[in-house]
Amino acid sequence: MMKVDQQTKMSRYKVQGEYTYKVFKIVKADNEEQAKVIAQDNEPLCEWETIEQDSYSESVKNVVKVCI
């Protein structure tokens, strides 16, 4: 008697989501707009060194059935 693989009967889904961390960087500037430009000019936010502890969050945004 052959065993049937239960996974072959399941549908496939593409699940998309996002994850975030709150980061900050201290810069010297004349105003808020200049501070944003200076902070982002040298490196993207994902490379900033300071990450607020316990600020990680996740969320699932979309689920789509995949046809193969």
Secondary structure, DSSP 8 states (H G I E B T S, - for coil): -----GGGGS-EEEEEEEEE--EE-----SSHHHHHHHHHHHS-GGG-SEE-TT--EEEEEEEEEE--
